[in-house]
Amino acid sequence: MRFVLLFALALATSAQAQDYPNRAIRMVMPFAPGGPTDIVARIVSERLGARLGQGVVTENRAGANGIIGTDHVAKSAPDGYTLLVAPTSHAINPSIYKKLPYDTLKDFASVAYLGASRGMVMVVGKDVAASTPQDFIALAKRQNTNYAAAGVGNFTHLAGEYFNMTAGTKVQAVQYKGAGPMVQALYGGEVQAAFLGPVQAIGLMKDGRLRPLAVTSLQRLPQLADVPTMAESGFPGYELDGGIQAAVYAPAKTPREIVLRLNREINALLAEPAVKERFDQLALENAGGPPEELDRQVAAKMQKYAAIVKAAGIEPE
């Protein structure tokens, strides 16, 4: 009897996968609109919808450093119609929050690794009297200074604390609910500095209201060729990549056939010349690969970021 039930379940699952998709798909982005991952999510949603012949809608469910939207996906039906597109915070949160409402590894099926930022950009507001990281360090020693972060444990927070650890400064983090409010605070002079992904920084620096001091990658970014690296600015060996800029996950127990179908279509769209060009303009490494590559990246990043969180003593508010 048990064998018959399992066989019937397998047939139903196979039929579901063959019919997939037959309606619109929601791609949940657990942060406010306007941030780097949101930009990537919308590029991918548009092209994925075109390839699947169904609408793929990016839905922002912000709050609690991505936990609210992520938990919503974890508890959604594992049918391929509710997906999560998440940044590096997905791999950071387990090191900060002792009781997440979901298990980062067990409650999700990796679908596809979209892209990685080539580094971060340290920026200051136009009225801040600093043109180099060394200038900013000197300023921080003369007066109270702060930097903006898009939530406790967000990668913008880790980048700021990594700077403090390396430079021997105590620049205070000011937390905002997402990248949009964080940038507005920079524009308004509420904070002096921030670490932004190139995706975001390149567009925001065009009007002159933000000034770049350095990039955290070992090599200069082609899109910001005039901006020196931290290593060139007096910190030999300084390197902090931008982490997993965006990746797609499905609820655990989503049929493997559906996961692999989504993986194939996403890898195909990442190879499209227009998408590759757009990612390059945003200083993103085009990733892709099988779901197992995302598994590997998440496990490695979780270990790396846990060490930074511990050293910096970061705790949730």
N, C-alpha and C positions, 0 to 999 in steps of 0.2 A: 504493500500500500504506500509506504514511504517512497519507494522508487517511482511509483506512478505519479505521486504528487510532485516529486523533484523533476520528473520528465515533463510534466505539464507546465511547471514553472519555467523550465528552460525553453520550451516552445513559445510560451507567452513573451518571454524576454527577447527571444530571437525575432518574433514578429514585431515587437515594439521597436527594436533597433532597425529593422528593415523599413519601417514606416516613418522613421525619424529623418528630418523634422516635418511635422504637419501643421505646426502653428508657430507663432512668434516665440523667440527666445529672449529671456531677460539676462543681461550681463550686469550683475550688481557690482558697483564700484563703491567701496565702503568709506569714501572720503568726499568732501565737498567738491563741486565742479571747479575747474580752473587749474588744478594741479597737474604735474607731469604725467602721472598714471592715468588721470582722466583724459588727457589728450590722446594718449596711446590707446586707451579703451575705445574711444570714439572712432579712431582710424580703423581699428580691428573690427569693431561692430559693423561698420559700414561695409567693409569688404567681405566679412564673413557672411553677412546677410545676402550679399549679391551672389556668393558662391553656393549658399545653401538654398536659395530661392525662397527664403522666409525672412521676415523682419527680425533683426537682432537689435534690441533696444538697450542702451546704457542707462542704468537706473542708479542714481546716487543715494546711498543710505549711510549718511555720515554719523559719526559719534563714537566716543570712547576709543580713540586711536584706531579706528577701523573694526573694533570688536562687534559693534551692533550689526553692521552689514554682513560681516563674516559669519556671525552666529545665525543670521537669517538664512544664509545659503546652507550652512551645515545642517539646519533643521528642515530644509526644503525637500520636496520629493526628488528622489534620485532618478530622474527621467530625462535629464539633459536639457530641460527647458529653463532651469535656473542655474546660472553659472556665476562664479566669483572671478573678478579680475583684481588682483591685489598687488601692492608694491612690497618693498622689503619689510615693512612693519609686520607682515604676516609671519616672518621668520624671527622677528625681534620680540614680539609680544610674549611668547612663552618664557622669556628670560626676566620679564618685568612683572607680569601678573601671575600670581601664584594660583589663582582659581579662575581660569578662563572657562566660559560656558561651553567650550568645545575643545576637542583635542586636535592640535594643529596637524599632526601626522595621520591620526586614525580616522578623523571625520571628513577627510577630503580625498578625492581622487585627482591626482595631478593630470592636467590635460595638455598644457603646452607652455613652454618658456618663451615669452615674447621678445623681451629685450633687456639689456643691462645698460645702465648709465656708465659712461667712460670715466666718471669722476664727479666731484662736486665743485661748485664755484663759490668761493668766499666773497661776499659782496657787502658793501656798506652803503648807507644813504648818502645822497649827494652833498649833504652839509656836514658829514663826518670828516674831521681833519686827519685823514689817513689815506695814503696811496699805496701802501705795502702792508703785509702782515706785521712786519717789524714796527711800522708806524702805529698800527692798531694795538700792538702789545704795549708800546710806550704810553699810548692813550689810556689803556686799561690800568696801568700802574699809577697814573695820575688821578684818575677819577673813576667813579662807578660806571661800568659799561655793561651792556647786555646784548643778547642776540635772540632772534626770534626762532621758535621751533613750532612745527605744525603738530603738536601733541607730544605728551610724555612718551619717550621711547621711539618716537618717529625717527626716521633716518636723519632728518635735519637736526634732531636733538643729539643723536649719537655723534654726528660730525662735529657739532659744537663742543661736546665733551672731549672728543678725541683731540681737538685743537687745544683745549685747556690742559689736557694731560701732557701734550707735546711741548707747548709753549710755556708751561708753568704759570698760566694765568687763572683767574677766577671769574671769568666773564659769566654773568648770570643768564640762565635761560628764562625766557618769557614764553609761556605756552599759548598757542592759538588753536582754534578749532578748524584746522585745515590750511592749505597753502594760500588760498585767497585772502583771508583775514591777516595772515602773516605778512603778505606782501603789502597790504594796505598799511599795516603798522610801520613797515620800513619806509614807505612813502611819506607817512605822516610824522616821522621822527620819534615815534614811541620807543623804538629800539634802534641800535646803532648798526647791527650786522646780522647776517644770516648765511647759512650754507644752502645753496639751491642746486638742484640738478640742472645740467646744461639745457635740458628740455625747456625748463622754465626761465632760466637766467638769460638765455640768448634773446628771447623775445622781450623781456622786461628791461634790459639794459639799453634798448634802442632809443628810448626817449630821454636818456641821460639822468633819470631820477635815481638810478642805482649805479654804483661804480665797482667793477671787479678788482679784487686785490690779488688773487691767486687761484689756481685750480689744484685739487687734491690728488690728481692722477700723476703717475711718474713722468709722463710725457705731456707736452702741451696738446691741447685739443685743436684740431685743424680749424674748427669754427671760431675758436678764440685764440688765434695764433699769437696775438700780442700780449696775452695774459700769461705771466710766468707760472711755473709750478711752485708748490710749497718747498720742494727740494731746492729749487733755484733761489728761493726767497730766504734761505738760511736754515732749512730743516732737512738735512741730508737723509734720504731714505723715506721721507714722509710719503705715505700712500694710503689713500682711502678711496676705494671704488664706490660707485653709486649704488651698489647692490643690485638686487633683482628689481629692475624698474617696473616691470609688469609681468604677471604670469596668470594663466587661466586655470581655475580649479572647478571641479564639480563635486556635489555631495558624494560621500562614500556610498558604495553599492550601486553607483550609476553603471549600467551595463557596459562591459568592456568594449563591445562593438560600437557603442555611441561615443565613448571616450576616444577610441581610435579614429572614428570618422571625423570628430572635431579636430583631433590632432593633425590628421592629414590635410584638412581644409585650411587650418591655421598655418601650417608649414608652407602650404602652397601660396597663400596670400602674402606671407612674409617674403616669399621669393619674387613677388611681383615687382617690376622695376619702379613703379610709382611709390609703392610702400617702402622699398629699400631707400629710395631717394629721400622720402619724407623722414624716415628714421635717421638717415645720415645728417640731414639738416638739423635734427634735434639732438645730435651728438649721442645717438643710441647705437649700441652694438646690436645688430640683428641676431637674435638667438635661435629659436626653433629647436628641432630635435625631437626625439621620442619622449613620452611622458616620464620615462626613467631618468632622463637628464634633469628634468625639473625636480624629481625626488632627490637626486644627488646634490643639486644646488641648494635646496632648502635645508637639507641635513648639514651641509658644510657651513652655510651662513648662520644657522642657529647656533652652532658651536662658536663661530668667530664673534658674533655679536654678544653672546652671553659673557664672553671675556671682557668686552668693553663695558657692558652694563655693570658687571661686578666691580671692575676697577674704578669706574666713575661713581659708583654708589647710587645709581639711578633707581628711584622707586616711584610707583604710581602715586598721583595726588589723592 
